[in-house]
Amino acid sequence: MKRVITYGTFDLFHSGHVKLLARLRFLGDELIVGLSSDEFNHIKGKKSIYTYEQRKEILEACRYVDKVFPERCWEQKKEDIIREGAHIFAMGDDWTGEFDYLNEIADVIYLPRTPSISTTDIKTFIAMEHQDRKQQALNTLRKLEKMISSI
């Protein structure tokens, strides 16, 4: 049985995640995901919308994923690959070259990211929408203040 292992935060699960997981699963018979814990995300300077447990539940519901375990630090990958018996270590191509040192124990593959969608883009869009609505509310309040002051 050929096992594939990958890592990520997988926050705000979207079609790009699904496509990446499908391509990863296609590389082998089993897909194992090291899911960044909330504590590890904090160390990396990331803030997830969903908790680790919520993100884990979402990943476990995905038909391409066979197993999910916590990623707690950068250094655990070599031990995880050995423990899980992974033959392939795969990540998105935004990590190209970062994990080449693992080639001694598994085939390292970097897959292209799905264009035009990312969690960062979604968070940015939501923040912009929030800012637009906030500005609209402020404009309405200013108009009301002017109307009230003219009475």
JOSULRA-V11758 format. One record per backbone hydrogen bond with DSSP energy under -1.0 kcal/mol. CO is the residue of the C=O (numbers start at 1). NH is the residue of the N-H. E is the energy in kcal/mol with one decimal. If there is no record, write none. Layout:
# JOSULRA-V11758
CO|NH|E, CO|NH|E
This chain:
# JOSULRA-V11758
2|29|-2.9, 2|30|-1.5, 3|87|-2.3, 3|88|-2.1, 4|32|-3.0, 5|90|-2.5, 6|34|-3.3, 8|36|-2.6, 14|18|-1.9, 15|19|-2.7, 16|20|-2.2, 17|21|-2.9, 18|22|-2.4, 19|23|-2.3, 20|24|-2.5, 21|25|-2.6, 22|26|-1.9, 24|27|-1.2, 25|28|-1.5, 30|4|-2.9, 31|66|-2.6, 31|67|-1.4, 32|6|-2.1, 33|69|-2.3, 34|8|-2.0, 35|71|-3.0, 37|41|-2.5, 38|42|-1.9, 39|43|-1.9, 40|44|-2.2, 41|46|-3.4, 42|45|-1.1, 51|55|-2.6, 52|56|-2.8, 53|57|-2.1, 54|58|-2.1, 55|59|-2.4, 56|60|-2.8, 57|61|-1.1, 59|62|-1.3, 62|65|-1.5, 67|33|-2.9, 69|35|-2.9, 71|37|-2.6, 74|77|-1.0, 76|80|-2.5, 77|81|-2.7, 78|82|-2.0, 79|83|-2.9, 80|84|-2.9, 81|86|-2.0, 87|107|-2.8, 88|5|-2.7, 89|109|-2.7, 91|111|-3.0, 92|95|-2.1, 93|96|-1.3, 95|98|-2.4, 99|102|-2.1, 100|103|-2.1, 102|105|-2.1, 102|106|-1.7, 107|89|-2.9, 109|91|-2.1, 111|93|-2.8, 114|117|-1.0, 118|122|-2.1, 119|123|-2.7, 120|124|-2.5, 121|125|-2.6, 122|126|-2.5, 123|127|-2.4, 124|128|-2.4, 125|129|-2.6, 126|130|-2.6, 127|131|-2.5, 128|132|-2.8, 129|133|-2.5, 130|134|-2.3, 131|135|-2.6, 132|136|-2.5, 133|137|-2.4, 134|138|-2.3, 135|139|-2.5, 136|140|-2.2, 137|141|-2.4, 138|142|-2.4, 139|143|-2.2, 140|144|-2.4, 141|145|-2.7, 142|146|-2.3, 143|147|-2.4, 144|148|-2.8, 145|149|-2.6, 146|150|-1.4, 148|151|-1.1
